[in-house]
Amino acid sequence: MVAKGQGDTDGLEYVYSQDDDVILGVELIIKTIKMNKVSAISLEIGKVPVLSFGNSLGDVSMAQYVINNDKYESRGFKGRQLNVRLSV
């Protein structure tokens, strides 16, 4: 599972954006940060979560994936280390 706009960028480097969708890819690195966290959530849960909690820049992709949920109201919450403003 990769982001539609990810291309050849490694999941450890790619940040999921609001225009992305999760699609089937060819390889997944187990470390679950950045885009790999989105892939793991999609694979394990099979649905977009409605809540996201994070405390590092490795959680931004997960938060973007959650707050851009079109089906349900969703929220992303951040800890002090995450200096990115998330909103619905």
Secondary structure, 3 states (H helix, E strand, C coil): CEECCCCCCCCCCCCCCCCCCEECCCCCCCCCCCHHHHHHHHHHHCCCCCEEEECCHHHHHHHHHHHCCCCCCCEEEECCCCCCCCCC
